[in-house]
Amino acid sequence: QVQLVESGGGLVQAGDSLRLSCAASGLTGSTYAMGWFRQAPGNEREFVAAINWRGITTVYADSVKGRFAISRDNAKNTVYLQMNSLKPEDTAVYYCATDLSAAWVPSRSHSQYDYWGQGTQVTVSS
């Protein structure tokens, strides 16, 4: 059974930093891309960042580029999202997901992803 468990969310002030983690279990190997998405109340789920299986190729939404950094540790089956200079508009539930069909080219499309975590709340106060 595949399971993704996010952690690291919380309530912070604008300008602060947080690091989210997502631990994956039940998967064979690590040859798959992983991504982070977020969803604010009343909004659709939106792409945040993704990384290929080697951690060489990363892609970001324009809204987070230069502030957020995605990384992964395949030995720990874990993907991270370092979030710096947080803004109130970053407030959302953050989800990690796996894309088992893509190893080298991470996708921005949520429909490409197979398994999802339960999400972790990030709230940024002004």
N, C-alpha and C positions, 0 to 999 in steps of 0.2 A: 504494500500500500504506500503510495507516494504521499508525502506530507511535507509542507512548507510552513515554517513557523517564523513569523517576524517578531522582532523585539526592538526596543530602543526608543520608541515613541515617547512623547510627553508634552508638557506645557512649558514653553520657553518664551522669552521676550524677543522682540525684533532685534536682529543683529547677532543673536546667539547661534550656537552650533549644536547639532545632534548627529549621532551616527546610528543608522538603522542596520540591523543584521537580519539575515534570513537563512535559516538552517534547513537544508533539504535532506530528506531521508527516503529510503525505499526506491532510489534510482540506481541503476547500474552504471558505474563510471561517471564521468563528468563531461562527456562530449555533447554539450548542449549549451545554447545561449540562455542567458537569464536577464530578466528585466524588472524594473520598478515602475509601477503605475500609481496614480493617486486619484481619489474621488472626493470632491467637496460636496456638501449637501446641496441638492438641486442641480448638480452638474454631472455630466457624463464622466466616465473613467477616462483619464488622460495619461498619455505616455510621459514618463519622466526620464528614464535612462535605461540603457541596455548594454550588455557586454558579451563578447563571444567566449567560447569555452576556454581559450588560452589566456583570456584577459588582455589580449593585444588590441582588439578593436572595441571602442566604446562609442556610443551615440547618445546625445542628450537633446531634450527639448530646449528650444531657444530660451524659454523662461527660466531655466536653471543653469544654463551653460555658464561656466566660470565660477559658479557658486557650489555646485554639487559635484561629487566624484563617486563613480561606481567602481567597485573592485571585487575580486573574488579570491577565495582560498580553496582550491579544489581538494586539498588534503583534508579540509574540514567540511567540505560540501556546503560552503557558506558564501553568500554574496552580501556585500556591504553597500550602504549609501551614506557617504559623508556629506552632510548638509551644513554649509556655512552661510553666514550673512542671511539668516532666515528672515522672511518677510511675512506679514499677516496673510498675504495671498497664497502662501505655501501651506496654509492650514487645510488639512484633508486627512482621510484615511489612506495610508500608504500600503500597497500590496506588492509582493514579489511574485514572480511567475517564471516558469520554465518554458523554453521553446525547444522541444525535442527534435524538431525537424530541421533546425538550423544550428550548426556548430560554429561556423566561421563568420556569418553575417547576421548580426543581431537586428531584429525587426522592431519597428515602432508601432506596429499594429497589434492591438490587444487580441484580435481574433486569431493571431498566429500562435498564441501561447496556450499551453496545454493544462498545466497545473498551477493553481493559485493558492496563496496563503490566505489566512483569515483577516489579515490587515492589522495595522497598528496606527493609532491615532497620533497625529502631530498637530498641535495647536500653538500658533504663534501670536502672542498678544502685542499690541502696538504700544 
